[in-house]
Amino acid sequence: MSVDLAEFAANPHPALARLRATAPVAWVPELGRWLVTSRAAALRVLRDPGAFTVDDPRFSTARVVGPSMLSLDGPAHSAARRPFVGPFRPAEVARRFTPRITELATGLVSGIRPAGRAELRAGFAGPLAVRVVAETLGIRDIDPATLLRWYSTFVTAVSEVTAGGPVPPEASAAFDSLAGHVRAGAGRDGSLLGEAVAGGLGPDAAVSNAAVLLFGGIETTEGMILNLLWHLLRDPAQLTAVRDDLDLLPNAVEESLRLEPAAAVVDRYATRDVEVAGAPIRRGDPVSVSLAGANRDPATFPDPDTFDVRRTNARQHLAFAHGPHFCPAMDLARLETVIGVRTVLVGLPGLALEHPAAPSGLVFRKPQNLHARW
């Protein structure tokens, strides 16, 4: 089944709905892979690492930053992931990070408040995400602009490798620089990565996993904050409901994740011939699970295109994937988004959009800028 890639990057949801209704697992020539769009088929793929693996030479992230918990399966994946289980438990994340995230978010809002307007990606969401991930990695002394430069280099490199090119030399240089800072900071107090090293993570694996956490900690969290603000500020009734009852914010985060997951797809590779939803997937075939498609499946979510901060089953979304590769840092991202958006709503009275830009992107979806006034 064919799709228009430009349309797909701008607004994939109509095409995903058509695919889900007619062929929930379809070969898409423009993508060169099977695309899974129903929630049931998505769970079937994500829960079965024996049939659908990430451990494949084509997995572009591993080619850029080396093997990590993102790109390993089986015992190697368990070993890479195990040291992060304790530090990323919800209660531990809340205890360790709530005061610091609150301090950072309050400082950023205080800095932009006097101007009466700002672009909230550059002025708030991006800087907050960068500073929190730097502290998570134990590299508090690094210039945020440098960390962002490394991150951008990795993103560009992954895109170039995905398109069939070699790993660019600047990505290797950025990885070496990150490695030096990670190794120096791993022993500092308050570093979750340092605790993972103490828990048995080897030095090379620590650097590769740091690069993955850098990518997820900036891209995913920045996208979550921007997407939620975009949803709220476009819907006066929902915004009023949240302003009147800030206890609705955690569920609003889940509903925003359901409607527009910051990472729209995750990739797998078939290890054997297998049939899913009637589709004859062959060994070696690339398979993309559309988290965006699964999250709007009307079989699970009535009126799936509506943003409803009181939706009772919003947390059944798959925005953090599922199965053995669900996002280990999802509760840190949730905490950051709740505190960040609450601080913005309380600290910037009369907040409203200027020049609204809708979420876009083929893989990572968020507004590329979010101009607002107050």
Residue pairs with C-beta under 8 A, 6 or more apart in sequence:
1 19
1 22
1 23
1 26
1 27
1 28
2 28
2 29
2 30
3 15
3 19
3 28
3 30
3 31
4 15
4 30
5 30
5 31
5 362
7 15
8 15
8 30
8 362
9 360
9 361
9 362
10 358
10 360
11 358
11 360
12 264
12 290
12 292
12 293
12 362
13 292
13 296
13 305
16 37
16 290
16 292
16 293
16 296
17 293
17 296
19 26
19 35
19 37
19 293
20 37
20 38
20 293
20 296
20 297
23 279
24 36
24 37
24 38
24 40
24 41
24 277
25 34
25 35
25 36
25 37
25 38
25 41
25 276
25 277
25 278
25 279
25 281
26 34
26 35
26 37
26 279
27 33
27 34
27 35
27 279
28 34
28 35
31 288
32 286
33 267
33 285
33 286
33 287
33 288
34 279
34 281
34 285
34 286
34 287
34 288
35 265
35 288
35 290
35 293
36 42
36 45
36 276
36 277
36 287
36 288
36 289
36 290
36 293
36 294
37 290
37 293
37 294
37 297
38 277
38 293
38 294
38 297
38 299
39 294
39 295
39 297
39 299
39 300
39 318
40 277
40 297
40 299
41 276
41 277
41 294
42 289
42 290
42 291
42 293
42 294
42 318
42 322
43 294
43 318
43 322
43 323
44 276
44 277
45 51
45 52
45 268
45 276
45 287
45 289
46 52
46 266
46 268
46 289
46 318
46 321
46 322
46 323
46 325
47 322
47 323
48 323
49 73
49 74
49 77
49 323
49 324
49 325
50 271
51 270
51 271
51 272
51 274
52 268
52 269
52 270
52 271
52 274
52 287
53 73
53 268
53 269
53 271
54 70
54 71
54 72
54 73
54 267
54 268
54 269
54 325
55 71
55 72
55 73
55 74
55 76
55 77
56 269
57 63
58 269
58 286
59 71
59 267
59 269
60 158
60 161
60 162
61 68
61 70
61 71
61 158
61 212
61 215
62 68
62 70
62 71
63 161
63 167
64 154
64 157
64 158
64 161
64 167
64 171
64 175
64 211
65 154
65 175
65 207
65 208
65 211
65 212
66 175
66 204
66 207
66 208
66 211
67 76
67 80
67 205
67 208
68 80
68 205
68 208
68 209
68 211
68 212
69 77
69 80
69 81
69 84
69 209
69 212
69 325
69 328
70 212
70 325
72 80
73 324
77 324
77 325
78 324
79 200
80 201
80 205
80 209
81 328
82 199
82 200
83 195
83 196
83 197
83 199
83 200
83 201
84 192
84 196
84 209
84 328
84 329
85 328
86 92
86 195
86 199
87 93
87 192
87 195
87 196
88 192
88 328
88 329
88 331
88 332
89 331
90 331
93 331
93 332
93 335
94 331
94 335
96 190
96 192
97 132
97 332
97 335
97 336
98 335
98 339
100 132
100 135
101 128
101 132
101 335
101 336
101 339
101 340
102 339
102 343
104 128
104 131
104 132
105 124
105 128
105 339
105 340
105 343
105 344
106 343
106 347
108 123
108 124
108 127
108 128
108 343
109 124
109 343
109 344
109 347
109 348
110 347
111 123
112 118
112 123
112 124
112 348
113 347
113 348
113 374
116 373
116 374
117 354
117 371
117 372
117 373
117 374
118 124
118 371
118 372
119 369
119 370
119 371
119 372
120 226
120 229
120 344
120 370
120 371
120 372
121 222
121 226
121 366
121 367
121 368
121 369
121 370
122 369
124 225
124 340
124 344
125 221
125 222
125 225
125 226
125 229
125 340
125 370
126 148
126 218
126 222
127 144
128 221
128 225
128 336
128 340
129 217
129 218
129 221
129 222
129 225
129 336
130 144
130 147
130 148
130 151
130 218
131 144
132 217
132 221
132 332
132 336
133 147
133 213
133 214
133 217
133 218
133 221
134 140
134 142
134 144
134 147
135 190
135 191
136 191
136 192
136 193
136 213
136 217
136 329
136 332
137 181
137 182
137 185
137 191
137 192
137 193
137 210
137 213
137 214
138 182
138 185
138 186
138 187
138 188
138 190
138 191
138 192
138 193
138 194
139 147
139 181
139 182
139 184
139 185
140 185
140 188
142 181
146 177
147 214
148 218
149 174
150 174
150 175
150 177
150 178
150 214
151 214
151 215
151 218
151 219
153 168
153 170
153 171
153 174
154 171
154 174
154 175
154 211
154 214
154 215
155 215
155 219
156 168
156 171
157 167
157 168
157 170
157 171
160 166
160 167
160 168
161 167
175 207
175 211
178 207
178 210
178 211
178 214
179 207
182 193
182 206
182 207
182 210
183 203
183 206
183 207
185 191
185 193
185 194
186 193
186 194
186 197
186 206
187 194
187 197
188 194
193 206
193 209
193 210
193 213
196 206
196 209
197 203
197 206
201 209
213 329
216 327
216 329
216 333
217 329
217 332
217 333
219 262
219 263
219 364
220 262
220 263
220 327
220 333
221 262
221 332
221 333
221 336
221 337
222 262
222 366
223 262
223 263
223 359
223 364
223 365
223 366
224 253
224 256
224 257
224 262
224 333
224 334
224 336
224 337
225 336
225 337
225 340
225 341
226 359
226 366
226 367
226 370
227 256
227 257
227 259
227 260
227 262
227 359
227 365
227 366
227 367
228 252
228 253
228 256
228 337
228 341
229 341
229 344
229 370
229 372
230 353
230 356
230 358
230 359
230 367
230 370
231 238
231 252
231 255
231 256
231 259
231 260
231 307
232 238
232 239
232 242
232 252
232 341
232 345
233 239
233 351
233 352
233 353
233 356
233 372
234 353
234 356
235 307
238 252
238 307
238 308
238 309
241 248
241 309
241 310
242 248
242 249
242 252
242 309
242 345
243 345
246 342
246 345
246 346
248 309
248 310
249 338
249 341
249 342
250 334
250 338
251 309
251 310
251 311
251 314
251 315
252 309
252 341
253 334
253 337
253 338
253 341
254 311
254 314
254 315
254 317
255 307
255 308
255 309
255 311
255 314
256 307
257 295
257 314
257 317
257 319
257 320
258 295
258 296
258 301
258 311
258 314
258 316
258 317
258 319
259 295
259 296
259 305
259 307
260 292
260 359
260 365
260 366
261 291
261 292
261 295
261 317
261 318
261 319
261 365
262 319
262 364
262 365
262 366
263 291
263 319
263 363
263 364
263 365
264 290
264 291
264 292
264 361
264 362
264 363
264 364
264 365
265 288
265 289
265 290
265 291
265 292
265 363
266 288
266 289
266 291
266 321
266 325
267 286
267 287
267 288
267 289
268 286
268 287
268 288
268 289
269 284
269 285
269 286
269 287
270 281
270 282
270 283
270 284
270 285
270 286
270 287
271 283
272 283
273 280
273 281
273 282
273 283
274 281
275 281
281 287
289 318
289 321
291 317
291 318
291 319
291 321
292 365
294 317
294 318
295 301
295 304
295 317
295 318
295 319
296 304
296 305
297 304
298 304
300 313
300 316
301 311
301 313
301 316
308 314
320 326
320 327
320 330
321 327
327 333
344 351
345 351
348 372
348 374
349 374
350 373
350 374
351 372
351 373
351 374
352 372
352 373
352 374
353 370
353 371
353 372
354 371
354 372
354 373
355 369
355 371
356 367
356 370
356 371
357 367
357 368
357 369
357 370
357 371
358 367
359 365
359 366
359 367
360 366
360 367
360 368
